[in-house]
Amino acid sequence: MTRPLRILHVIPAVAPRYGGPSTAIWPLTGALRDLAGLDVEIATTDANGPAGVLRDCDLPTGACRVHLFHRDSGETWKHSKDLARWLNVHAGAYDLIQSHGHWNHAALAASRAARRAHVPHVMRPCGMLSDYSWRKSRLKKQLYWWLLERSVVNHAAAFHVTSEQERGEVLRLGVSAPVEVIPLGIGDEARETPREPGWLRAQCPRAGNRPLVLFLSRIHPKKGIIDFLLPAVKQLKAPAFLAIVGGEDDQSPGYVRRVEQEIARLELTDRVALLGPVAPERRWAAFDGADLFVLPSHSENFGFVVAEAMARATPVVVTRGVQFAEHVTAAGAGDVVAADSHRLANSLDRWLVDANGRTAAGAAGREYIRRNFTWQSTALRLADLYRRICDDQAQPARARDDRPGDPVTPPPFIGLSERLQPGSIRAQPD
């Protein structure tokens, strides 16, 4: 009997406070193990905020085996010499290594260890090659690209992306490796958890009987709260109350205070409530009580929370920077608008006065998620990608020289220097 493939997922952090990839890693690896029959492990750091430490007892029950290493320094880069040393020793025990994100030490260490062990390395960008991401700390990233990241990208055996938009962000780098679109799944709990439609309104006593608009995500500048959402609420003609649910992002300290100040400046204290973070299992009740869900992000990889809102039959309004927007349109689950407060306000106004339309959009979104976004589908497609890569790696005719530091092929980055000069990476026009 052929043994199952041994797969190692390397991610810089898994603490819930980081959201996104750190949250999705658990159902993703669990599905690969339970639904695709792979032998899956995780290597990560104990990062849990600027000074916090994640412990083994903090990890989810029933998760894949986790190798947890101390984060030495850097809330952004999350450097861990222990993780790098362990990877150098143990990388050869796996058939394939997948890393999550760019611009972090874990992905760099995974790439180098995989090359030394002649093990294929798959990268998941997690939205970190978007225009918005390139503009953030632009000069540092360009320097990091030429010194380190270009080699990491060039040596990748494949890229796992979750949307066509993200696929384009990878392809524009000139990569020669396959770039496969495999969306993440939505767990059964999103559809099967009993509904609690009254919970959110109970948290917002000032809302009265007004329709509730829900924002649920990390409180981070890229989410568009100050730029788009609060100005849109100020412009609303329809009565409504905005509930903002989420914790402060550790990489944007003080941003919650800025949001509070903006609420006061716009005189919205009677129309907006900052509820702080909620326990993961409580987010279903938040969706249940919302008349509309809104995510006005500058940039959003996949948009897991949008899919969750749709799974709970909540109509959604998102900006074009949310990569899940294409599915909102395909499902008829709400509205996709330009990143502009006036257009956002107009969309919210239309939905707030159309209760029947909201009900229909919510039902359409729920059915679309049920049909198209299961973890089984994600796991089977990703496992198929792994097998194809491993089979290709085993072919003698395709044998490659993977000595550390040497490009596998002539670098496919002709012309990239011109495209990545300071000031050259800009958001695409609407």
ZIMOKA-V555197 format. One record per backbone hydrogen bond with DSSP energy under -1.0 kcal/mol. CO is the residue of the C=O (numbers start at 1). NH is the residue of the N-H. If there is no record, write none. Layout:
# ZIMOKA-V555197
co: [CO | CO]
nh: [NH | NH]
This chain:
# ZIMOKA-V555197
co: [5 | 6 | 6 | 7 | 8 | 9 | 10 | 15 | 16 | 19 | 20 | 20 | 21 | 24 | 25 | 26 | 27 | 28 | 29 | 30 | 31 | 31 | 32 | 39 | 41 | 42 | 43 | 44 | 46 | 52 | 55 | 56 | 60 | 65 | 67 | 69 | 73 | 74 | 77 | 79 | 80 | 81 | 82 | 83 | 84 | 85 | 86 | 87 | 90 | 91 | 96 | 97 | 98 | 99 | 104 | 105 | 106 | 107 | 108 | 109 | 110 | 111 | 112 | 113 | 114 | 120 | 121 | 122 | 123 | 124 | 125 | 127 | 130 | 131 | 132 | 135 | 137 | 138 | 139 | 140 | 141 | 142 | 143 | 144 | 144 | 145 | 148 | 149 | 150 | 151 | 153 | 158 | 159 | 161 | 163 | 164 | 165 | 166 | 167 | 168 | 170 | 171 | 178 | 180 | 187 | 188 | 188 | 189 | 196 | 198 | 201 | 204 | 207 | 211 | 212 | 212 | 213 | 214 | 215 | 218 | 219 | 220 | 221 | 222 | 224 | 224 | 225 | 228 | 229 | 230 | 231 | 241 | 242 | 243 | 244 | 245 | 247 | 249 | 252 | 254 | 255 | 256 | 257 | 258 | 259 | 260 | 261 | 262 | 263 | 264 | 268 | 268 | 271 | 273 | 276 | 279 | 280 | 282 | 283 | 284 | 285 | 287 | 292 | 293 | 295 | 300 | 301 | 303 | 303 | 304 | 305 | 306 | 307 | 308 | 309 | 310 | 315 | 316 | 317 | 318 | 319 | 321 | 322 | 324 | 324 | 325 | 326 | 327 | 328 | 328 | 333 | 335 | 337 | 338 | 340 | 341 | 342 | 343 | 344 | 345 | 346 | 347 | 348 | 349 | 351 | 354 | 355 | 356 | 357 | 358 | 359 | 360 | 361 | 362 | 363 | 364 | 365 | 366 | 367 | 368 | 369 | 373 | 374 | 375 | 376 | 377 | 378 | 379 | 380 | 381 | 382 | 383 | 384 | 385 | 386 | 387 | 388 | 389 | 390 | 392 | 395 | 396 | 403 | 413 | 415 | 416 | 421]
nh: [39 | 95 | 96 | 41 | 98 | 43 | 100 | 18 | 19 | 22 | 23 | 24 | 25 | 28 | 29 | 30 | 31 | 32 | 33 | 34 | 35 | 36 | 38 | 7 | 9 | 67 | 11 | 69 | 54 | 48 | 58 | 59 | 63 | 42 | 44 | 46 | 79 | 78 | 105 | 72 | 84 | 85 | 86 | 87 | 88 | 89 | 90 | 91 | 93 | 94 | 8 | 122 | 10 | 124 | 108 | 109 | 110 | 111 | 112 | 113 | 114 | 115 | 116 | 117 | 119 | 97 | 157 | 99 | 160 | 101 | 128 | 130 | 134 | 135 | 136 | 138 | 141 | 142 | 143 | 144 | 145 | 146 | 147 | 148 | 149 | 150 | 152 | 153 | 154 | 155 | 156 | 123 | 180 | 182 | 167 | 168 | 169 | 170 | 171 | 172 | 173 | 174 | 159 | 161 | 190 | 191 | 192 | 193 | 199 | 202 | 204 | 207 | 210 | 241 | 291 | 292 | 243 | 294 | 245 | 220 | 249 | 223 | 224 | 298 | 228 | 229 | 230 | 232 | 233 | 234 | 235 | 213 | 273 | 215 | 275 | 217 | 219 | 252 | 255 | 258 | 259 | 260 | 261 | 262 | 263 | 264 | 265 | 266 | 268 | 267 | 271 | 272 | 242 | 244 | 246 | 282 | 283 | 286 | 287 | 288 | 289 | 290 | 214 | 317 | 319 | 323 | 303 | 306 | 307 | 308 | 309 | 310 | 311 | 312 | 314 | 313 | 293 | 335 | 295 | 337 | 322 | 300 | 325 | 327 | 328 | 329 | 330 | 331 | 332 | 333 | 316 | 318 | 320 | 340 | 344 | 345 | 346 | 347 | 348 | 349 | 350 | 351 | 352 | 353 | 354 | 358 | 359 | 360 | 361 | 362 | 363 | 364 | 365 | 366 | 367 | 368 | 369 | 370 | 371 | 372 | 373 | 186 | 378 | 379 | 380 | 381 | 382 | 383 | 384 | 385 | 386 | 387 | 388 | 389 | 390 | 391 | 392 | 393 | 394 | 395 | 398 | 399 | 406 | 416 | 419 | 420 | 424]
